[in-house]
Amino acid sequence: MYHYDAIPYTPQPFAQTHPQQLAILGRLFGIASTDPGRCRVLELGAATGGNLIPMAWYYPQCEFVGIELEPSQVAAGQALIEELGLTNIRFLQGDILTVDVLALGKFDYIIAHGVFSWIPENVRDAMLRLYKQCLQPNGIGYISYNASPGWHARGMVREMLLYHIRDIKDPVAQLNAALEFIDLMVDTLTSQESSLARYLLEEFHYLQHANHSYVFHEFLEPYNHSYLFSDFIYLLEQNGLNFVCESQLASMFAQRYGDRAEAFADTVDDGVRRETYLDFFNQRTLRESLICHAELQPDYAIDLDLLQQISVVSQLAPPQHLETGKAKAQLFTLPGGRKYSVTDPVAKLMLKRLYHAYPNALPCASLFQEIIDNSTIRYEQGDEWQHEIFSLFVSGALQLVASPTSLESAIKSRPQAHALARAQARDKHPITGYWHDVIDGDSFTLALIQRLDNMSDIEHLVDSMTQELADGKLCLPGLNIKTINPAKLRVQVENNIQRLLQLFCRQGLLL
Ligand SMILES: C[S@@+](CC[C@H](N)C(=O)[O-])C[C@H]1O[C@@H](n2cnc3c(N)ncnc32)[C@H](O)[C@@H]1O
């Protein structure tokens, strides 16, 4: 029915669905969520396992179950699971509507990303019943869905595309016709001035370059229903479930929409109505909601002392000269270039230490103590560092996690990437790091990962990849092979390999 065999879904990890993330958000709001290092996780509509298989790879002590309707996707997931020799994950072909819930047992975390809005009502209702029946009493669920009213703007595009393909039966022909129509709309809208035309141009322009499977499954599938937040909550209540929070915590803070929006939100004493208004303010198109049993009442008075019991992981690079003598704002930078201002000296030193420890997570309490013991900072009682670390977490600049890690990833003389990374590189699927992030990979990066098999030393890798570039069998983005001399080419290749090995090491890809 969904044509995933004809137009396969690109496998992808979603960091916001990871049990580490769900656990910490649950705890923040007073739910004693299960240790994500030893838990049972169920994913509904698990496709080919792009989300679940990397979790199973990095978390051998946990148990994972994926349920997927389309046999071809289940077969692809199972093939990778067997290739990797994973014994902590089961991939089952089944329908959410009819799956034997008792046989599944209970789960600490249940995930459904990209499913809820895209299934008929009876399956949606079965899905919510399944959450109720299969979540442990302290379990946390994750459901993403298209959000009203923001998604209606995109719904205009869907309506046009559905009309255009209405008489075509074959899914590939439907997609091709839709792609042609998207081109036509871009041309047609380009010369128009109205604000609606400009908005539509932006949407169609985006679709011109978007992944084809996204275009098909988001815009051409028979089901795509968006929900007003208050309607979603009504459905939860009908099924004995409760809302915990949004995975993007920042969206719940009204001040990001301006003073007037904040003042208005403060006058709304009902949490559901307040969240619904926030969706109006930010034209939200997608929600990623965390849920729990109705018997649990999330406590929204956040106690920052929780930081004393949890760990933190951060890639924020400190500035070259760290000022720790006094409270002075300085910019810390994420690998993609986004900058975040940090003022408190203790927070700055913590971040510096975390940057060097990455990808490992360190416990906040002992990290704090270590900074105080080893620096000349006169720490005056106060919890400024807690506020700064917490607000960086809310803005998505760092991650809070349940426990510390002691991951060993090193660049050895004969570097070896783990089997998951090599399989993902071979299949041109997103390379997934330890913290479930996607590592962007051009063709050179993918080629290098596949060669990291513990057989070649770095010298040999440089020689062979230089030769392959010279022979035109490989390409290095931004490099013109015709104008560069052989010695310079080799230096470029060596620099790139060294840079990438550092990156792979920091992402936990090397054994
Ligand atoms: C849009 S895809 C999302 C896939 C994946 N969760 C992701 O976000 O990348 C929806 C998935 O749900 C599956 N699905 C749809 N209806 C289902 C049902 N009744 N039971 C199980 N899986 C279903 C589809 O086959 C498809 O793989």
The ligand as a MOL file (V3000), in Angstrom:
LIG
                    3D

  0  0  0     0  0            999 V3000
M  V30 BEGIN CTAB
M  V30 COUNTS 27 29 0 0 0
M  V30 BEGIN ATOM
M  V30 1 C 7.1570 7.6050 6.6630 0
M  V30 2 S 7.8200 6.0660 7.0550 0 CHG=1
M  V30 3 C 8.8240 6.4320 8.4500 0
M  V30 4 C 9.9090 5.4330 8.6190 0
M  V30 5 C 10.8540 5.6900 9.7670 0
M  V30 6 N 10.2130 5.6070 11.0500 0
M  V30 7 C 11.5240 7.0340 9.5850 0
M  V30 8 O 11.0620 8.0200 10.1440 0
M  V30 9 O 12.5100 7.0980 8.8520 0 CHG=-1
M  V30 10 C 6.4620 5.1810 7.7940 0
M  V30 11 C 6.7570 3.7180 8.0270 0
M  V30 12 O 5.6660 3.1280 8.7480 0
M  V30 13 C 5.3560 1.8880 8.1490 0
M  V30 14 N 3.9440 1.5590 8.4420 0
M  V30 15 C 2.8580 2.1620 7.9340 0
M  V30 16 N 1.7400 1.5870 8.4070 0
M  V30 17 C 2.1340 0.5960 9.2490 0
M  V30 18 C 1.4470 -0.3610 10.0260 0
M  V30 19 N 0.1310 -0.4250 10.0230 0
M  V30 20 N 2.1630 -1.2310 10.7650 0
M  V30 21 C 3.5280 -1.1840 10.7500 0
M  V30 22 N 4.2380 -0.2990 10.0130 0
M  V30 23 C 3.5450 0.5840 9.2650 0
M  V30 24 C 5.6080 2.1240 6.6770 0
M  V30 25 O 5.7550 0.9260 5.9450 0
M  V30 26 C 6.8870 2.9550 6.7310 0
M  V30 27 O 8.0320 2.1670 6.7690 0
M  V30 END ATOM
M  V30 BEGIN BOND
M  V30 1 1 1 2
M  V30 2 1 2 3
M  V30 3 1 2 10
M  V30 4 1 3 4
M  V30 5 1 4 5
M  V30 6 1 5 6
M  V30 7 1 5 7
M  V30 8 2 7 8
M  V30 9 1 7 9
M  V30 10 1 10 11
M  V30 11 1 11 12
M  V30 12 1 11 26
M  V30 13 1 12 13
M  V30 14 1 13 14
M  V30 15 1 13 24
M  V30 16 1 14 15
M  V30 17 1 14 23
M  V30 18 2 15 16
M  V30 19 1 16 17
M  V30 20 1 17 18
M  V30 21 2 17 23
M  V30 22 1 18 19
M  V30 23 2 18 20
M  V30 24 1 20 21
M  V30 25 2 21 22
M  V30 26 1 22 23
M  V30 27 1 24 25
M  V30 28 1 24 26
M  V30 29 1 26 27
M  V30 END BOND
M  V30 END CTAB
M  END
